[in-house]
Amino acid sequence: MKRYSQRSGHTAMAELNVTPLLDLAFVLLIIFIITTPLLESNIPMQLPVGSDHKSQPPDPKSIRTVSIDKNGQIYLESKRIELPVLEAELVTFRRNTPDAAVVVHADKSLRYQQVIDVIDVLKRAQISRMDLTNVVP
C-alpha cells in the first residue's frame, strides 16, 4: 500500500513495519517448541524402577541425633563428643540396634568437610540409614 504525503514522493518512511518481524519470531518459537522434546529424549536408556515395597520408618528408639554447631563442635544427643569417641559410640549403638538410624543436624555456616567427616564416621560404623538437615537459625 503506497502512502501519499504532502511532501515530495522521494522521502523515506520513518515507520518500521514489524508484522514480518513478529511472524518470523512466532515461526522460530514454534520450531523450538516442537524440536526441544526431541532433543531431550534422544539418549536410549532404561531407567530403574523402584519396588512398590515401602520401607517402614525406623523406631524412635533406634534413632540417634548428631549435631554440629557453627564452631564445628560435635554433639551426640546434646552431649559434646570428639570424632573418635563418636565412632566408638556409634559402633556400639549399631551392634545393639540392627536398624540403627542417625539424623545429622549441621549449622549452615559449616565447611562442607566437617559434615563429610561425620558422614565418614557413620560409614565406618556401618550405619546406612541417615538424614541430613540444617539447623535453622
Order of alpha helices (4+ residues) and beta strands (2+ residues): alpha-beta-beta-beta-alpha-beta-alpha-beta
